[in-house]
């Protein structure tokens, strides 16, 4: 019984570590990309607007694909765009 419990704990720990490693290798945010490109002023504003618009389109498509509607869709899209655009 103890071996089974230890095996389950090890499997769960392995899954958690793998999922955290995957989430850390995501694409850079729009703000990070703008900083990397050393954009400033109007160029930065234009880049961020375009990036946010594209993110909104993609996030809405994903929400529609997941068959979300109403407040759930709005919340999901808002969260998704915030993750893509960054702080």
Secondary structure, 3 states (H helix, E strand, C coil): CHHHHHHHHHHHHHHHHHHHHHHHCCCCCHHHHHHHCCCCHHHHHHHHHHHHHHHHHHHHHHHHHCCCCHHHHHHHHHHHHHHHHCC
